[in-house]
Amino acid sequence: METFNLLMEGFAAAATPINLLYALVGVLLGTAVGVLPGIGPAMAVALLLPVTYGLGADAALIMFAGIYYGGMYGGSTTSILLNTPGESSTVITAIEGHKMAKAGRAAQALATAAIGSFVAGTIGTVLLVTIAPLVVKFAVSLGAPSYLAIMLLALVAVTAVLGQSKVRGFAALALGLGIGLIGADPVTGQRRLTFGQPLLVDGVDIVVVAVAIFAIGEAFWIAAHLRRRPVETIPVGRPWMGREDWKRSWKPWLRGTAFGFPFGALPAGGAEVPTFLSYVTEKRLSKHRHEFGHGAIEGVAGPEAANNASAAGTLTPMLALGLPTNATAAIMLIALTQYGIQPGPLLFESHPALVWAMIASLFIGNTLLLLINLPLAPVWAKLLQIPRPYLYAGILFFATLGAYAVNLQTFDLFLLLVLGLLGFLMRRYGLPILPLILGVILGPRVEEELRQALQISAGDPAGLVSEPIAVWVYAIIVTLLLAPLVVKAVRARRTPSSGSSPEDPQVEETREDRSNLGGR
């Protein structure tokens, strides 16, 4: 009952005219950036961070939540109409959605995507309201050793899962931790990694890092790989669904929500895995399997629901534990810190009005998404006709202006350029961005918890495993790191058993020939 009362107070705050305006702006911006390939919600939030300094924390978070939900939905429009996913999480939607559009059923595909996103987003937000307070109660009971272990788990899980190379993942994490260490030691005051530059004593502003890595790095990367091609939009009438479409969509909506929410809450879970699992599940359960690959509506309804439900799942650890599980959540945590708000389990107690107003705005933004995107879907698709040089020139301008506005120091522009080049090189050599951002955000907090845990145990390293939760979490970390090696070793042992003896020279000759062919 207390949770319900807090939620109603949140609705009272979020439903004020000015906050409704910010929610509307966020939804519109989020949908727009979701439509445009390469410009995801993380970049949009990063660009707006400096602009929102003059707003209150509640208004900024309400806008960012609208951008996040809108961005998760926006990519489906161009996936369906143009076979051009705006977000990686909408790649699966393009498989069946574009086939439906080419068959003259674009209206139905857009409708099931919009309604499925609304259903999944609403259910996911209800689960967020239910689960987040329970997670907070659990987290408050944890000591420094357990909280340190959980943060290390978040870093290791994201680094070990993202990308094909763990070496690149941990290299990106090391870069982030190194940037996070720049400045004065919080205990001794000794300068670290400042290279004799006084302006680095206070560290590198996280807003500058976020804008540089996301916006500047992406703009450089797009400029280096710019390809111009004409864009033709498939005509769309009024999005609608017939009785048969509703019958075939409502179960995939619910199953997609069941996939999306838990994966969103896991470190490195993201929306890509649940959308794929939802698609595979619908293909197996459907009574119309012959339509898959030719425009099955279930292949749009399920993945789109999983996509939006994962967004709500992501906000659970972000609000309850202060742990982001994707890039957008990480930038939203930066927004909290820029207002002097400490993220973590005490956030619900120290700033309940802020948290519940943001959660209530998710319900409002979800409804606005449905009302806006059903009639405006063809309009959003036309955004792709904006010439890329103009688009990214505008991004560079606003990124530079925003970074300078943080501290009004020319030195920040130099940092912006250097870190932007770093972001470009990371894309060039396949280093994932998220581990770096998490390293910058969580690195100082990991150091703080580590020192606190060692102080409690009088410097004894055994104090790091003095709580049962910490022991279990470290066991999970070891499993995450060793499991792939064990699986690889088992597969390597089973490979030679192909029916012939490995010592047979004819078999060895055949293998050598195959390897030579593969090398060519």
NUNU-52156 format. One record per residue (C-alpha): residue in three letters; chain; x, y, z. Coordinates in Angstrom, 2 decimals, padded with zeros to 5 digits. Each point is the difference from the previous one (the first is absolute). Last residue first. Layout:
ala, A, X, Y, Z
...
This chain:
arg, A, 042.71, -019.06, -048.53
gly, A, 000.62, -001.06, 003.57
gly, A, -003.08, -002.20, -000.06
leu, A, 001.32, -001.87, -003.03
asn, A, 003.29, -000.56, 001.77
ser, A, -001.80, -001.25, 003.08
arg, A, -001.99, -002.43, -002.12
asp, A, 003.18, -001.36, -001.65
glu, A, 001.64, -000.49, 003.40
arg, A, -003.05, -001.85, 001.29
thr, A, 000.05, -002.32, -003.01
glu, A, 003.72, -000.72, 000.48
glu, A, -000.53, -000.82, 003.69
val, A, -002.82, -002.39, -000.93
gln, A, 002.22, -001.73, -002.55
pro, A, 002.84, -000.18, 002.53
asp, A, -002.22, -001.90, 002.48
glu, A, 001.29, 001.06, 003.45
pro, A, -003.25, 001.78, 000.80
ser, A, -001.80, -003.33, -000.39
ser, A, -003.19, 000.12, -001.99
gly, A, -003.64, 000.28, 001.16
ser, A, -000.11, 003.77, 000.54
ser, A, 001.13, 000.06, 003.65
pro, A, 002.64, 002.76, -000.46
thr, A, -002.52, 002.78, 000.88
arg, A, -001.11, -001.25, 003.43
arg, A, 003.12, 001.19, 001.85
ala, A, -000.15, 003.45, -001.63
arg, A, -003.68, 000.32, 000.92
val, A, 000.81, -000.71, 003.64
ala, A, 002.84, 002.55, -000.01
lys, A, -002.22, 002.69, -001.53
val, A, -002.74, -000.65, 002.56
val, A, 002.55, 000.24, 002.83
leu, A, 001.45, 003.26, -001.37
pro, A, -003.49, 001.48, -000.43
ala, A, -000.89, -000.95, 003.62
leu, A, 003.17, 001.48, 001.54
leu, A, -000.77, 003.73, 000.02
leu, A, -003.72, -000.17, 000.69
thr, A, 000.52, -002.75, 002.57
val, A, 002.64, 002.07, 001.83
ile, A, -002.41, 002.94, 000.11
ile, A, -002.82, -002.23, 001.27
ala, A, 002.25, -001.29, 002.80
tyr, A, 000.89, 003.61, 000.84
val, A, -003.73, 000.72, 000.33
trp, A, -000.54, -002.98, 002.30
val, A, 002.86, 001.03, 002.29
ala, A, -001.19, 003.61, 000.11
ile, A, -003.52, -001.10, 000.93
pro, A, 001.39, -002.10, 002.87
glu, A, 001.81, 003.00, 001.57
ser, A, 003.66, 000.05, 001.14
val, A, 001.36, -000.47, -003.52
leu, A, 001.71, 003.39, -000.32
gly, A, 000.92, -000.17, 003.70
ala, A, 002.45, -002.77, -000.83
pro, A, 002.20, 002.70, -001.51
asp, A, 000.87, 001.16, 003.58
gly, A, 000.59, 003.78, 000.00
ala, A, -001.71, 000.66, 003.32
ser, A, -003.07, -002.04, -001.07
ile, A, -002.31, 003.05, 000.02
gln, A, 002.68, 002.11, -001.69
leu, A, 000.41, -002.63, -002.71
ala, A, -003.74, 000.05, -000.77
gln, A, -000.04, 003.81, -000.07
arg, A, 003.00, 000.12, -002.31
leu, A, -001.60, -002.46, -002.40
glu, A, -003.35, 001.81, 000.13
glu, A, 001.65, 003.32, -000.93
glu, A, 002.15, -001.54, -002.74
val, A, -003.06, -001.71, -001.51
arg, A, -001.83, 003.34, 000.11
pro, A, 002.88, 001.76, -001.78
gly, A, -000.03, -002.68, -002.74
leu, A, -003.80, -000.21, -000.33
ile, A, -000.54, 003.01, -002.26
val, A, 003.24, 000.05, -002.06
gly, A, 000.16, -003.80, -000.20
leu, A, -003.67, -000.18, -000.96
ile, A, 000.65, 002.41, -002.89
leu, A, 003.01, -002.04, -001.16
pro, A, -001.86, -003.31, 000.32
leu, A, -002.89, 001.47, -002.08
ile, A, 002.06, 001.08, -003.02
pro, A, 001.05, -003.39, -001.35
leu, A, 003.46, -000.18, -001.62
gly, A, -000.25, -001.05, -003.67
tyr, A, 003.20, 001.54, -001.35
arg, A, -001.58, 002.82, -001.99
arg, A, -002.79, 000.54, 002.51
met, A, 002.53, 000.42, 002.80
leu, A, 002.08, 002.25, -002.26
phe, A, -002.97, 002.32, -000.54
gly, A, -000.76, 000.15, 003.73
leu, A, 003.66, 000.83, 000.70
leu, A, -000.19, 002.74, -002.64
gly, A, -003.01, 001.38, 001.86
leu, A, 001.97, -000.26, 003.26
val, A, 002.75, 002.20, -001.45
leu, A, -002.45, 002.45, -001.60
leu, A, -002.15, 000.34, 003.13
leu, A, 003.10, 000.35, 002.17
phe, A, 001.14, 002.94, -002.15
leu, A, -003.52, 001.48, 000.23
asp, A, 000.13, -000.43, 003.79
phe, A, 003.20, 002.07, 000.07
thr, A, -001.96, 002.94, -001.44
gln, A, -001.81, 000.26, 003.34
leu, A, -003.62, 001.09, 000.49
asn, A, -000.45, -002.84, 002.53
val, A, -002.93, -001.97, -001.45
ala, A, -000.84, 002.48, -002.80
tyr, A, 003.08, -001.03, -001.99
ala, A, -001.20, -003.59, -000.21
gly, A, -003.47, 001.12, -001.11
leu, A, 001.29, 002.32, -002.74
thr, A, 002.34, -002.66, -001.35
ala, A, -002.73, -002.65, 000.00
phe, A, -002.50, 002.43, -001.54
phe, A, 002.32, 000.82, -002.90
leu, A, 001.15, -003.59, -000.54
ile, A, -003.61, -001.22, -000.11
gly, A, -000.95, 002.73, -002.48
ala, A, 002.87, -001.03, -002.28
tyr, A, -001.24, -003.56, 000.45
leu, A, -003.40, 000.76, -001.50
tyr, A, 001.22, 002.31, -002.74
pro, A, 002.59, -002.54, -001.21
arg, A, -002.62, -002.80, 000.24
pro, A, -002.46, 001.59, -002.41
ile, A, -003.50, -000.06, 001.55
gln, A, -002.02, -002.64, -001.91
leu, A, 000.13, -002.31, 003.01
leu, A, -002.37, 002.36, 001.79
lys, A, -002.66, -001.08, -002.54
ala, A, -000.61, -003.16, 002.05
trp, A, -001.24, 002.09, 002.91
val, A, -002.75, 001.50, -002.16
pro, A, -001.24, -003.46, -001.06
ala, A, -000.39, -001.00, 003.69
leu, A, -001.90, 003.16, 001.02
pro, A, -003.54, -001.38, 000.44
leu, A, 000.90, -003.01, 002.19
asn, A, 003.07, 001.63, 001.47
ile, A, -001.63, 002.80, 001.96
leu, A, -002.77, -001.74, 001.93
leu, A, 002.06, -003.11, 000.73
leu, A, 003.07, 001.94, 001.06
leu, A, -002.09, 002.35, 002.13
thr, A, -001.33, -003.01, 001.94
asn, A, 003.53, -001.25, 000.67
gly, A, 001.08, 003.49, 001.02
ile, A, -002.77, 000.18, 002.60
phe, A, 000.78, -003.42, 001.46
leu, A, 003.71, 000.84, 000.03
ser, A, -000.78, 003.38, 001.57
ala, A, -001.29, -001.85, 003.07
ile, A, 003.43, -001.61, 000.41
met, A, 001.70, 003.41, -000.28
ala, A, -002.36, 001.58, 002.50
trp, A, 000.60, -002.98, 002.29
val, A, 003.77, 000.48, -000.02
leu, A, -000.03, 003.78, 000.47
ala, A, -002.57, -000.03, 002.80
pro, A, 001.87, -002.79, 001.81
his, A, 003.31, 001.92, 000.11
ser, A, 001.90, -001.14, 003.14
glu, A, -001.94, -003.21, 000.64
phe, A, -000.30, -001.33, -003.56
leu, A, 003.57, 001.16, -000.75
leu, A, 001.38, -001.90, 003.00
pro, A, 000.61, -003.13, -002.11
gly, A, 002.35, 001.79, -002.39
pro, A, 000.42, 003.24, -001.89
gln, A, 001.37, 003.03, 001.90
ile, A, -001.79, 003.17, -001.07
gly, A, 002.20, 003.08, -000.48
tyr, A, -001.96, 001.19, -003.01
gln, A, 002.81, -001.09, -002.36
thr, A, -000.07, -003.37, 001.77
leu, A, -003.56, -000.73, -001.09
ala, A, 000.70, 000.89, -003.63
ile, A, 003.03, -002.30, 000.05
leu, A, -002.35, -002.77, 001.07
met, A, -002.07, 000.76, -003.12
ile, A, 003.17, -000.39, -002.08
ala, A, 000.57, -003.48, 001.45
ala, A, -003.64, -000.95, -000.61
thr, A, 000.46, 000.93, -003.66
ala, A, 003.21, -002.02, -000.30
asn, A, -001.41, -003.25, 001.37
thr, A, -000.21, -001.90, 003.29
pro, A, 000.34, 003.00, 002.33
leu, A, 000.57, -000.72, 003.70
gly, A, -001.32, 002.55, 002.52
leu, A, -001.54, -002.83, 001.99
ala, A, -003.75, 000.65, -000.03
leu, A, -000.23, 002.67, -002.70
met, A, 002.45, -001.45, -002.51
pro, A, -000.69, -003.61, 001.00
thr, A, -003.71, 000.42, -000.90
leu, A, 000.42, 002.47, -002.90
thr, A, 001.37, -002.68, -002.33
gly, A, -003.12, -002.13, 000.47
ala, A, -002.17, 002.83, -001.27
ala, A, 002.08, 000.22, -003.18
ser, A, -000.03, -003.81, -000.33
ala, A, -003.80, 000.14, -000.22
asn, A, 000.32, 002.27, -003.03
asn, A, 002.11, -002.40, -002.06
ala, A, -001.82, -003.14, 001.13
ala, A, -003.29, 001.50, -001.20
glu, A, 001.58, 000.88, -003.35
pro, A, 001.44, -003.52, -000.29
gly, A, -003.41, -001.65, 000.59
ala, A, -002.23, 002.17, -002.22
val, A, 002.26, 000.08, -003.08
gly, A, 000.64, -003.72, -000.47
glu, A, -003.61, -000.67, 001.04
ile, A, -001.13, 002.05, -003.02
ala, A, 001.61, -002.49, -002.38
gly, A, 001.43, 001.66, -003.15
his, A, 001.63, -002.42, -002.45
gly, A, 002.84, -001.40, 002.10
phe, A, -002.53, -001.45, 002.39
glu, A, -003.25, -000.52, -001.89
his, A, 000.41, -003.80, -000.24
arg, A, 000.10, -000.13, 003.79
his, A, -003.65, 001.07, 000.21
lys, A, -001.14, -001.97, 003.06
ser, A, 002.70, 001.81, 001.94
leu, A, 001.77, -001.61, 002.96
arg, A, 003.40, -000.61, -001.61
lys, A, 000.18, 003.30, -001.89
glu, A, -001.27, 001.85, 003.04
thr, A, 002.77, -001.48, 002.15
val, A, 002.73, 000.83, -002.53
tyr, A, -001.20, 003.61, -000.26
ser, A, -000.25, 000.39, 003.78
leu, A, 003.49, -001.41, 000.48
phe, A, 001.37, 002.49, -002.54
thr, A, -001.78, 002.92, 001.65
pro, A, 001.18, -001.26, 003.43
val, A, 003.67, -000.06, -001.12
glu, A, 000.10, 003.42, -001.69
ala, A, -001.71, 001.95, 002.79
gly, A, 002.88, 000.27, 002.45
gly, A, 001.10, -002.74, 002.39
ala, A, 003.46, 001.49, 000.57
pro, A, -000.73, 000.18, 003.73
leu, A, -003.46, -001.48, 000.57
ala, A, -003.10, 002.19, 000.44
gly, A, -000.67, 000.23, -003.73
phe, A, 000.15, -003.79, -000.29
pro, A, -002.63, -000.33, 002.73
phe, A, -002.40, 002.43, -001.75
gly, A, 000.38, -001.14, -003.61
phe, A, -000.86, -003.69, 000.03
ala, A, -003.25, 000.23, 001.97
thr, A, -000.96, 003.10, -002.00
gly, A, 000.52, -001.92, -003.24
arg, A, -002.27, -002.77, 001.30
leu, A, -002.72, 002.53, 000.78
trp, A, 000.19, 001.76, -003.39
pro, A, 000.33, -003.36, -001.78
lys, A, -003.33, -001.05, 001.61
trp, A, -001.79, 003.18, -001.11
ser, A, 001.16, -000.07, -003.61
arg, A, -001.74, -002.85, -001.85
lys, A, -003.49, 000.78, 001.27
trp, A, 000.51, 003.73, -000.49
asp, A, 001.05, -000.61, -003.62
glu, A, -003.00, -002.28, -000.58
arg, A, -002.36, 002.71, 001.28
gly, A, 001.51, 002.62, -002.30
met, A, 002.76, 002.41, 000.94
trp, A, 000.41, 003.67, -000.91
pro, A, 002.67, 002.48, -001.05
arg, A, -001.56, 002.64, -002.27
gly, A, 001.61, -000.31, -003.41
val, A, 003.65, -000.57, -000.66
pro, A, 001.99, 000.60, -003.20
ile, A, 003.40, -001.73, -000.02
thr, A, 002.73, 002.59, 000.41
glu, A, 002.75, 000.26, -002.58
val, A, 003.43, 001.12, 001.13
pro, A, 002.67, 000.89, -002.55
arg, A, 003.54, -001.00, 000.86
arg, A, 002.95, 001.91, 001.35
arg, A, 002.78, -001.83, 001.81
leu, A, 002.02, 001.60, 002.77
his, A, 002.52, -002.34, 001.60
ala, A, 002.57, 002.47, 001.40
ala, A, -002.68, 002.60, 000.75
ile, A, -002.05, -002.65, 001.82
trp, A, 002.97, -000.86, 002.22
phe, A, 000.82, 003.64, 000.74
ala, A, -003.66, 000.67, 000.91
glu, A, -000.09, -003.13, 002.21
gly, A, 003.13, 001.05, 001.90
ile, A, -001.30, 003.55, 000.45
ala, A, -003.46, -001.07, 001.22
phe, A, 000.61, -003.09, 002.13
ile, A, 003.57, 000.21, 001.28
ala, A, 000.19, 003.79, 000.10
val, A, -003.45, 000.66, 001.49
ala, A, 000.49, -002.64, 002.70
val, A, 003.53, 001.10, 000.93
val, A, -000.95, 003.68, 000.12
val, A, -002.98, -000.84, 002.22
ile, A, 002.26, -002.07, 002.26
asp, A, 002.10, 003.06, 000.76
val, A, 003.63, -001.05, -000.03
gly, A, 001.57, 000.16, 003.45
asp, A, 000.13, 002.82, 002.54
val, A, 003.79, 000.18, -000.29
leu, A, -000.26, -000.02, -003.81
leu, A, 000.02, 003.81, -000.34
pro, A, 003.35, 000.09, 001.80
gln, A, 001.76, -001.91, -002.84
gly, A, 003.21, -001.62, 001.26
phe, A, -000.72, -003.26, -001.75
thr, A, -003.28, -000.34, 001.98
leu, A, 000.26, -003.78, 000.26
arg, A, -000.46, 000.05, 003.80
arg, A, 000.53, 002.97, 002.31
gln, A, 000.31, -000.75, 003.73
gly, A, -002.91, 001.24, 002.11
thr, A, 000.59, -002.81, 002.50
val, A, -003.59, -001.24, 000.35
pro, A, -001.87, 001.02, -003.17
asp, A, 003.13, -000.41, -002.18
ala, A, 000.11, 003.01, -002.29
gly, A, -000.84, -000.20, -003.69
ile, A, -000.04, -002.69, -002.68
leu, A, -001.06, -003.36, 001.43
gly, A, -003.26, -000.12, -001.99
ile, A, 001.93, 000.40, -003.27
gly, A, 002.11, -003.03, 000.92
leu, A, -003.07, -002.01, 000.97
gly, A, -001.55, 000.77, -003.38
leu, A, 003.14, -000.97, -001.92
ala, A, 000.26, -003.22, 002.02
leu, A, -003.63, -000.82, -000.84
ala, A, 000.71, 000.48, -003.72
ala, A, 003.00, -002.34, 000.27
phe, A, -002.18, -002.46, 001.94
gly, A, -002.47, -000.12, -002.88
arg, A, 002.71, -000.18, -002.64
val, A, 001.60, -002.97, 001.74
lys, A, -003.42, -001.60, 000.50
ser, A, -000.40, -000.11, -003.77
gln, A, -003.30, -000.66, -001.78
gly, A, -001.86, 003.03, 001.33
leu, A, -001.81, 000.49, 003.29
val, A, -000.20, -002.99, 002.35
ala, A, 003.28, 000.16, 001.93
thr, A, 000.05, 003.77, 000.40
val, A, -003.63, 000.34, 001.08
ala, A, 000.31, -002.91, 002.40
val, A, 003.35, 001.16, 001.38
leu, A, -001.13, 003.55, 000.73
ala, A, -003.37, -001.02, 001.47
leu, A, 001.65, -002.74, 002.07
leu, A, 002.53, 002.51, 001.32
met, A, -002.90, 002.19, 001.09
ile, A, -001.63, -002.96, 001.76
ala, A, 003.26, -000.94, 001.74
leu, A, 000.49, 003.54, 001.30
tyr, A, -003.58, 000.03, 001.29
ser, A, 000.63, -003.27, 001.81
pro, A, 003.26, 001.19, 001.62
ala, A, -001.50, 003.45, 000.91
gly, A, -002.96, -001.43, 001.90
leu, A, -003.37, -001.11, -001.31
ser, A, -003.25, 000.59, 001.91
val, A, -000.86, 003.03, -002.14
ala, A, 000.21, -002.19, -003.11
phe, A, -002.77, -002.37, 001.11
lys, A, -002.42, 002.81, 000.84
val, A, 000.89, 001.67, -003.32
val, A, -000.61, -003.19, -001.98
leu, A, -003.45, -000.25, 001.58
pro, A, -000.73, 003.65, -000.88
ala, A, 001.06, -000.69, -003.65
ile, A, -002.16, -003.12, -000.47
thr, A, -003.57, 001.29, 000.04
val, A, 000.42, 003.40, -001.67
leu, A, 002.38, -001.53, -002.58
leu, A, -002.48, -002.81, -000.63
val, A, -002.67, 002.62, -000.70
thr, A, 002.50, 001.75, -002.31
gly, A, 000.56, -003.25, -001.89
ile, A, -003.75, -000.55, -000.36
thr, A, -000.42, 003.50, -001.43
gly, A, 003.01, -000.24, -002.30
ala, A, -001.11, -003.42, -001.25
val, A, -003.54, 001.16, -000.79
phe, A, 001.14, 003.27, -001.58
ser, A, 002.76, -001.65, -002.04
gly, A, -002.47, -002.62, -001.19
ile, A, -002.45, 002.74, -001.00
ala, A, 002.65, 001.84, -002.03
ala, A, 001.53, -003.11, -001.61
thr, A, -003.43, -001.53, -000.72
ala, A, -001.08, 003.27, -001.65
leu, A, 003.16, 000.43, -002.05
ala, A, -000.29, -003.55, -001.38
gln, A, -003.73, 000.46, -000.75
ala, A, 000.62, 003.23, -001.90
ala, A, 002.94, -001.52, -001.90
arg, A, -002.23, -002.78, -001.33
gly, A, 000.44, 000.60, -003.74
ala, A, 002.20, -003.07, -000.62
lys, A, 003.10, 002.18, 000.01
ala, A, -001.00, 001.25, 003.45
met, A, -000.51, -003.53, 001.32
lys, A, 003.44, -000.99, -001.31
his, A, 001.41, 003.08, 001.72
gly, A, -001.51, -001.06, 003.32
glu, A, 001.04, -003.65, -000.18
ile, A, 003.79, 000.34, 000.06
ala, A, 000.01, 003.70, 000.90
thr, A, -001.26, -000.70, 003.53
ile, A, 003.08, -002.13, 000.67
val, A, 002.26, 003.00, -000.64
thr, A, -002.01, 002.08, 002.46
ser, A, 002.38, -000.47, 002.98
ser, A, 002.93, 001.29, -002.06
glu, A, -001.78, 003.36, -000.23
gly, A, -001.13, 002.02, -003.05
pro, A, -000.57, -003.18, -001.97
thr, A, -000.10, 000.69, -003.76
asn, A, -002.37, -002.39, -001.82
leu, A, -001.69, 003.17, -001.29
leu, A, -003.60, -000.17, 001.22
ile, A, 000.23, -002.67, 002.71
ser, A, 003.48, 000.66, 001.35
thr, A, -000.62, 003.73, -000.54
thr, A, -002.95, -000.03, 002.38
ser, A, 001.48, -002.56, 002.42
gly, A, 002.93, 002.25, 000.85
gly, A, -002.27, 002.52, 001.66
tyr, A, -001.22, -002.33, 002.78
met, A, 003.18, -000.36, 002.06
gly, A, 000.80, 003.65, -000.66
gly, A, -003.40, 001.11, 001.29
tyr, A, 000.44, -001.94, 003.24
tyr, A, 003.46, 001.49, 000.58
ile, A, -000.90, 003.52, -001.16
gly, A, -003.05, 000.00, 002.29
ala, A, 002.17, -001.13, 002.92
phe, A, 002.45, 002.81, -000.83
met, A, -002.79, 002.60, 000.08
ile, A, -001.29, -001.24, 003.36
leu, A, 003.57, -000.09, 001.31
ala, A, 000.59, 003.63, -001.01
ala, A, -003.30, 001.23, 001.44
asp, A, 000.63, -001.79, 003.33
ala, A, 003.57, 001.29, 000.30
gly, A, -001.11, 003.59, -000.54
leu, A, 000.91, 001.73, -003.21
gly, A, 002.89, 002.43, -000.50
tyr, A, 002.56, -002.77, -000.29
thr, A, -002.23, -001.67, -002.59
val, A, 001.93, 001.34, -003.00
pro, A, 003.27, -001.54, 001.22
leu, A, -001.55, -003.48, 000.12
leu, A, -001.91, 000.37, -003.28
leu, A, 002.79, -001.33, -002.21
ala, A, 000.53, -003.01, 002.29
val, A, -003.74, -000.74, 000.03
ala, A, -000.11, 000.02, -003.80
met, A, 003.16, -002.11, -000.27
ala, A, -001.41, -002.63, 002.35
pro, A, -003.38, 000.09, -001.76
gly, A, 001.59, -001.18, -003.26
ile, A, 001.33, 001.99, -002.92
gly, A, 001.66, -002.69, -002.13
pro, A, -003.02, -000.59, -002.21
leu, A, -002.62, 002.78, 000.20
val, A, -003.43, -001.30, 001.06
gly, A, 000.94, -000.41, 003.64
val, A, 001.29, 003.57, 000.03
ala, A, -003.40, 001.27, -001.14
thr, A, -001.97, -002.23, 002.36
gly, A, 002.11, 001.16, 002.92
leu, A, -000.37, 003.65, -000.95
leu, A, -003.79, -000.28, -000.20
val, A, -000.23, -002.00, 003.24
gly, A, 002.30, 002.41, 001.82
val, A, -001.88, 003.07, -001.21
leu, A, -003.29, -001.55, 001.14
ala, A, 001.44, -000.90, 003.41
tyr, A, 001.40, 003.54, 000.34
leu, A, -003.42, 001.46, -000.85
leu, A, -001.69, -002.30, 002.52
asn, A, 002.51, 001.25, 002.56
ile, A, -000.96, 003.61, -000.73
pro, A, -003.74, -000.70, 000.11
thr, A, 000.15, -001.91, 003.32
ala, A, -000.76, -003.70, -000.50
ala, A, 003.43, -001.18, 001.18
ala, A, -000.43, 001.43, 003.50
ala, A, -003.52, -001.35, 000.60
phe, A, 001.00, -003.27, -001.65
gly, A, 002.91, -000.33, 002.44
glu, A, -002.36, 000.62, 002.91
met, A, -002.14, -002.83, -001.37
leu, A, 003.09, -002.20, -000.17
leu, A, 000.86, 000.78, 003.61
asn, A, -003.53, -000.96, 001.06
phe, A, 000.23, -003.27, -001.95
thr, A, 003.35, -000.84, 001.58
glu, A, -001.43, 000.63, 003.48
met, A, -002.88, -002.33, -000.76
